[in-house]
Amino acid sequence: MSTPLVEARGLKMFFPVGHTITGKPRRLLKAVDDVSLAIGRGETLGLVGESGCGKTTVGRCLVRLYEPTAGSILFDGQDIARLGERALLPYRRRMQMIFQDPYASLNPRMTVASIVAEPLLHTDMTRAERQNRVRELIDLVGLKGDHLQRYPHEFSGGQRQRVGIARALASSPEFIVCDEPISALDVSIQAQVINTLEDLQERFGLSYLFVSHDLSMVRHISRHVGVMYLGCMVELAPVEELYAHMLHPYTRALMSAVPIPDPDAAAKAERIHLSGDVPTPIDPPAGCRFRARCPMATARCAEDSPPLREAAPGHFVACHAV
């Protein structure tokens, strides 16, 4: 990996659930529990896992939409995890987020021109400079000049997501969290949006955290892939290494669920069915959190939580059986 632009070390994000009379939380929902990762300059880290495993929470912590409970977030070498809003302001301009739902994340009462220009209101640009920058951004994401005075409801889902991408690019960021940016789009539009993201990355040297359920798309766009389960990182490796040598039993089960378009190949492929349900992050099991559903679990798994260790060069896994 090149020099990391963004790093998370021992990241934790707990949310209070219920309160006592004195205001203390009764329990904690451990959405992210001791996650570490690094994203190089101009690179993409794909983050995959089941719904509710903490992927989006990790992304929101990295851009400081959430203040983490514990751990460090290093942006260009500076720990920003505990910075106040005033000290955080220069970093806000260098990191942005593309949200999952392109309609819910756009103000329906604002025109496209106003939506894209809003981040520029906090700069020293003149009005003419802002207008020129907005037109440049709209052209970059494949929209037309006559779209500027339209409202979000007048666009298709793919066009709305392009507006969201243009808004994210307005402050010339170096790092963008892409929170399932194609999941709400038709399949025919997904490739167009991904191609736009790749073109922008190549042109501006952007770094992405790409959160997705689509494992085939993650393989296409990412250089490294992290697999999360119940708030923890269970496997992290370069993309081709991970897909060729899956070490964690959860990763193998997750990948076996990917549809195969060839009926003959699909009939021969091994499908791994996991028993039981995902435990609640409010009261996760002791030891390995995957042990109740793991076919390889032993007595040790119930006692010790496996650390994320390097099982092969650049290939990290949290499993006692590997």
Secondary structure as UniProt FT lines:
FT   STRAND          4..19
FT   TURN            21..22
FT   STRAND          25..40
FT   TURN            41..42
FT   STRAND          44..48
FT   TURN            51..52
FT   HELIX           55..62
FT   TURN            63..64
FT   STRAND          70..75
FT   TURN            76..77
FT   STRAND          78..79
FT   TURN            81..82
FT   HELIX           85..92
FT   TURN            93..94
FT   STRAND          95..98
FT   TURN            102..105
FT   TURN            108..109
FT   HELIX           112..117
FT   HELIX           118..122
FT   HELIX           127..140
FT   TURN            141..142
FT   HELIX           145..147
FT   TURN            148..149
FT   HELIX           152..154
FT   HELIX           157..169
FT   TURN            170..171
FT   STRAND          175..179
FT   TURN            181..184
FT   HELIX           187..204
FT   STRAND          207..211
FT   HELIX           215..221
FT   STRAND          224..229
FT   TURN            230..231
FT   STRAND          232..238
FT   HELIX           239..244
FT   HELIX           249..256
FT   HELIX           263..268
FT   TURN            281..282
FT   TURN            289..290
FT   HELIX           291..293
FT   TURN            295..296
FT   HELIX           299..303
FT   STRAND          309..312
FT   TURN            313..314
FT   STRAND          315..317
FT   TURN            320..321
//
